[in-house]
Amino acid sequence: MAGHSKWSQIKRKKAVTDARRGAHWTKLIREITVAAREGGGNPDFNPRLRLAVDASKAANMPADNIDRAIKKGTGELEGVRYEEINYEGYGPGGVALFIECLTDNGNRSVADVRHTLGKYDGSLGTSGSVAWQFDRKGQLAVSAERYTEEAVFEAALEAGAEDVAGEGDEFIVTCEVADFAAVQEAIKVAGIEAASAELTWIAKNEVAVAGKDGEKLVKLLDALEELDDVQKVHSNADIDEAVLAEAM
């Protein structure tokens, strides 16, 4: 299986260390609001909301912000209604891009995404043009410095995980969406704290990208992530380590 993107590790570290914390919180609040609207305001009975709340707590978001976002989603408080829209396209080196958005203005979103793609030698594709290159999976990241591979491997695979892979200072646990809750619980019961847990899109096959194309792609991914309406960007790129080092 094509593995967890190292770009994801960089994004996660940036989200909690740099000045973009406020923008990160805004994206999390949107996700909480939509999750509560779609599945109700109780995280115990709404897996999507539970993931969003856990991610918000990990980002040190105040409990009051989380509660307000839930109430806006359930209609207890007035709020903007966001729509889920996905865009597909291509980046430098021909890599496939799957872009998840939550927006209150689809015309603005598509214009922003198209402009950003064009700025870095990318292009917007049609619906279905690249989605087939990704699988929907559950993933958890666990610190390799705090826990042994044996402990993570045993807890995860017994609960139905497909794969446990070491990547840098993390172990990445991958599973089917249907097994995600069970794997999360097994990891927790084993006394292992996940650094992150999410439902994501994983590339079936990766495309090596280096040099100028790699540099442009990193800038493109960063620029797309900074758009207000963009929640997550997935690619099938295997970006050269030297390029990633510069991005850090």
Protein Blocks (a to p, Z undefined) as FASTA:
>chain_A
ZZddfklmmmmmmmmmmmklmmmmmmmmmmmmmmmmmnojafklmmklmmmmmmmmmnop
afklmmmmmmmmnopagcddddddddddddehhiacddddddfbfklmmmmmmmmmmmno
pacddehklmmmpccdddddddfklpcfklmmmmmmmnopabdcdehjaccddddfklmm
mmmmmmmmnopacfbdcdddddfbdcddehjllmmmmmmmmmmmmpmklmbdcdfbdcdf
klmmmmZZ
